[in-house]
Amino acid sequence: MKNYLAEMFGTFVLVFIGCGSAVIAGGDVGFLGIAFAFGIAVLAMVYAIGPVSGCHINPAITVAMLLAGKINTKDAIGYIIFQIIGGILGAGVLYLIASGLVNYDIAINGLGQNGYGIGSPNGYDMQSAFIAEVVLTAIFLLVIFGVTHKDSNTKFAGIAIGLALTMIHIVGIPITGTSVNPARSIGPALFVQAEAISQLWLFIIAPILGGVLGALIWKIIKPVG
């Protein structure tokens, strides 16, 4: 249960800080600032809860670790459930704060939700969104597998993982707002509803497929021994 609660807290922080940077500070920091907010949130959580749960805070990562034999099925299910709960709580607290602004309207200002077509920040279509989410998640998983390998200097793993998520967001935000994490997408979508809910399937399936792809590629290229 400590592991599950750590995953819930870590996902809460990721959604609250990452999506919060978009909703509350987006006009001031822009896409680059939002990208760094997500990256720094993950970097901080790697060192805060990594010793407890491994800091997956992402169902796509948990599925990839399950395929790699680094977590059992029971714990994988528990991780994913509590990650989703954390994402919902993060979005909920963010909504409570954002709604305190007089001219805030969730239908107009959103909650940092992901989308394609009319839901895409720059109008990218469903195909572009799907490909981007699969590829970006696969890249993220390859970094995670690499920097946590026993032959790597794992003391710096959090920095590499945080910067990897930052670079992924720099490319992904204009396309979909960047998910690469179903729990990060589910939380805001449940509050925003409308297109965010109807498009949510993509931000569940594509990151999971990307995680699987990343695990398979790592299995081929990983160091022997």
C-alpha positions as CSV (number, residue, x, y, z in Angstrom):
1,M,0.0,0.0,0.0
2,K,2.9,2.4,0.6
3,N,3.9,1.9,-3.0
4,Y,0.4,2.5,-4.3
5,L,0.0,5.7,-2.2
6,A,3.4,6.9,-3.4
7,E,2.3,6.3,-7.0
8,M,-0.9,8.2,-6.3
9,F,1.0,11.2,-4.8
10,G,3.5,11.3,-7.6
11,T,0.8,11.3,-10.3
12,F,-1.1,13.9,-8.3
13,V,2.0,16.2,-8.4
14,L,2.7,15.5,-12.1
15,V,-0.9,16.5,-13.1
16,F,-1.3,19.4,-10.7
17,I,2.1,21.0,-11.5
18,G,2.2,20.1,-15.2
19,C,-1.4,20.9,-16.1
20,G,-1.3,23.7,-13.6
21,S,1.5,25.4,-15.5
22,A,-0.7,25.4,-18.6
23,V,-3.9,26.5,-17.0
24,I,-2.5,29.1,-14.5
25,A,0.8,30.2,-16.0
26,G,0.6,29.2,-19.7
27,G,0.1,32.7,-20.9
28,D,3.3,33.8,-19.1
29,V,5.6,30.8,-19.6
30,G,4.4,29.5,-23.0
31,F,5.0,26.0,-24.4
32,L,8.6,25.8,-23.3
33,G,7.8,26.7,-19.7
34,I,5.0,24.1,-19.6
35,A,7.4,21.5,-21.0
36,F,9.9,22.2,-18.2
37,A,7.1,22.1,-15.6
38,F,6.2,18.6,-16.5
39,G,9.9,17.6,-16.7
40,I,10.8,19.1,-13.4
41,A,7.8,17.6,-11.7
42,V,8.9,14.1,-12.8
43,L,12.5,14.8,-11.9
44,A,11.5,15.8,-8.4
45,M,9.2,12.8,-7.9
46,V,11.9,10.4,-9.1
47,Y,14.0,11.4,-6.1
48,A,11.0,11.9,-3.7
49,I,9.2,8.6,-4.3
50,G,11.6,6.6,-6.4
51,P,13.0,4.8,-3.4
52,V,9.5,3.8,-2.4
53,S,7.7,2.7,-5.6
54,G,10.2,3.3,-8.4
55,C,8.2,6.3,-9.5
56,H,6.3,5.0,-12.5
57,I,3.4,7.6,-12.1
58,N,2.3,6.5,-15.5
59,P,0.3,3.4,-16.6
60,A,2.3,3.2,-19.8
61,I,5.5,2.8,-17.8
62,T,3.9,0.3,-15.5
63,V,2.8,-1.9,-18.4
64,A,6.2,-1.7,-20.0
65,M,7.8,-2.7,-16.7
66,L,5.4,-5.6,-16.4
67,L,6.4,-6.8,-19.9
68,A,10.1,-6.5,-18.8
69,G,9.4,-8.6,-15.7
70,K,10.3,-5.7,-13.3
71,I,6.9,-5.8,-11.6
72,N,4.3,-8.5,-11.0
73,T,0.7,-8.4,-12.3
74,K,-0.9,-7.7,-8.9
75,D,1.3,-4.7,-8.2
76,A,0.9,-3.4,-11.8
77,I,-2.8,-3.3,-11.4
78,G,-2.5,-1.6,-8.1
79,Y,-0.1,0.9,-9.5
80,I,-2.4,1.8,-12.4
81,I,-5.5,2.2,-10.3
82,F,-3.7,4.5,-7.9
83,Q,-2.0,6.5,-10.7
84,I,-5.4,7.2,-12.2
85,I,-6.8,8.2,-8.8
86,G,-3.8,10.5,-8.3
87,G,-4.4,12.1,-11.8
88,I,-8.0,12.7,-11.0
89,L,-7.1,14.3,-7.6
90,G,-4.5,16.5,-9.2
91,A,-7.0,17.7,-11.9
92,G,-9.6,18.2,-9.2
93,V,-7.5,20.4,-7.0
94,L,-6.3,22.3,-10.0
95,Y,-9.9,22.9,-11.0
96,L,-10.8,24.2,-7.5
97,I,-7.9,26.7,-7.7
98,A,-8.5,27.8,-11.3
99,S,-12.2,28.3,-10.7
100,G,-11.4,30.9,-8.1
101,L,-10.4,33.3,-10.9
102,V,-13.5,35.4,-11.9
103,N,-13.2,35.0,-15.7
104,Y,-12.1,31.3,-15.7
105,D,-14.4,29.0,-17.7
106,I,-13.4,25.3,-17.9
107,A,-15.2,25.0,-21.3
108,I,-13.0,27.9,-22.7
109,N,-9.8,27.7,-20.6
110,G,-9.7,24.0,-20.2
111,L,-7.7,22.0,-17.6
112,G,-4.6,21.1,-19.6
113,Q,-6.5,18.3,-21.3
114,N,-5.1,16.5,-24.4
115,G,-6.7,16.5,-27.8
116,Y,-6.5,16.3,-31.6
117,G,-8.2,18.1,-34.3
118,I,-10.1,21.0,-32.6
119,G,-8.6,19.8,-29.3
120,S,-5.0,20.1,-30.6
121,P,-3.2,23.3,-29.6
122,N,-2.0,23.7,-33.2
123,G,-4.8,21.7,-35.0
124,Y,-3.0,18.4,-35.7
125,D,-5.3,15.6,-36.8
126,M,-5.9,12.2,-35.2
127,Q,-3.3,10.3,-37.3
128,S,-0.6,12.8,-36.3
129,A,-1.7,12.7,-32.7
130,F,-1.6,8.9,-32.6
131,I,1.8,8.5,-34.2
132,A,3.3,11.2,-32.0
133,E,2.0,9.7,-28.8
134,V,3.2,6.2,-29.7
135,V,6.7,7.4,-30.8
136,L,7.2,9.9,-27.9
137,T,6.2,7.3,-25.3
138,A,8.5,4.7,-26.8
139,I,11.4,7.2,-26.6
140,F,10.5,8.0,-23.0
141,L,10.6,4.3,-22.1
142,L,13.9,3.7,-23.8
143,V,15.4,6.5,-21.7
144,I,13.9,5.1,-18.5
145,F,15.1,1.5,-19.3
146,G,18.6,2.8,-20.2
147,V,19.2,5.1,-17.3
148,T,17.9,2.6,-14.7
149,H,20.0,-0.3,-16.0
150,K,22.5,-1.7,-13.6
151,D,25.4,-0.6,-15.8
152,S,24.2,3.0,-15.8
153,N,24.9,5.7,-13.2
154,T,21.5,5.5,-11.6
155,K,22.2,8.5,-9.2
156,F,21.6,10.7,-12.2
157,A,18.6,8.8,-13.5
158,G,16.1,11.4,-12.3
159,I,17.8,14.2,-14.2
160,A,17.9,12.2,-17.4
161,I,14.2,11.1,-17.1
162,G,13.1,14.7,-16.2
163,L,15.0,16.2,-19.2
164,A,13.7,13.4,-21.5
165,L,10.1,14.3,-20.5
166,T,10.9,18.0,-21.1
167,M,12.2,17.4,-24.6
168,I,9.2,15.2,-25.4
169,H,6.8,17.9,-24.3
170,I,8.7,20.5,-26.4
171,V,7.7,18.5,-29.5
172,G,4.4,17.1,-28.3
173,I,2.6,20.1,-26.8
174,P,1.8,21.7,-30.1
175,I,0.5,18.4,-31.4
176,T,-1.7,17.0,-28.5
177,G,-0.7,18.9,-25.4
178,T,1.5,15.8,-24.8
179,S,0.1,12.9,-22.9
180,V,2.5,9.9,-23.0
181,N,0.6,9.0,-19.8
182,P,-3.0,7.8,-19.7
183,A,-3.4,8.8,-16.0
184,R,-2.3,12.4,-16.9
185,S,-5.0,12.5,-19.6
186,I,-7.8,10.8,-17.7
187,G,-7.8,13.3,-14.8
188,P,-8.4,16.6,-16.7
189,A,-10.7,14.9,-19.3
190,L,-13.2,13.8,-16.6
191,F,-13.6,17.4,-15.5
192,V,-13.6,19.0,-19.0
193,Q,-15.9,16.4,-20.6
194,A,-17.0,17.2,-24.2
195,E,-14.3,16.5,-26.8
196,A,-11.8,15.7,-24.1
197,I,-13.8,12.6,-23.2
198,S,-14.6,11.6,-26.7
199,Q,-10.9,11.8,-27.7
200,L,-9.6,10.2,-24.5
201,W,-9.4,6.7,-26.0
202,L,-6.3,7.8,-28.1
203,F,-4.5,9.0,-25.0
204,I,-5.0,5.7,-23.3
205,I,-4.2,3.4,-26.2
206,A,-1.4,5.2,-28.0
207,P,0.8,5.7,-24.8
208,I,0.3,2.0,-23.8
209,L,1.3,0.9,-27.3
210,G,4.3,3.3,-27.1
211,G,5.3,1.8,-23.8
212,V,5.0,-1.8,-25.2
213,L,7.1,-0.7,-28.2
214,G,9.7,0.9,-26.0
215,A,10.0,-2.3,-23.9
216,L,10.4,-4.4,-27.1
217,I,13.1,-2.2,-28.5
218,W,14.9,-2.2,-25.2
219,K,14.8,-6.0,-25.1
220,I,16.6,-6.0,-28.5
221,I,19.2,-3.4,-27.8
222,K,19.9,-3.7,-24.0
223,P,23.4,-4.6,-22.9
224,V,24.1,-8.3,-22.4
225,G,24.5,-9.5,-18.9
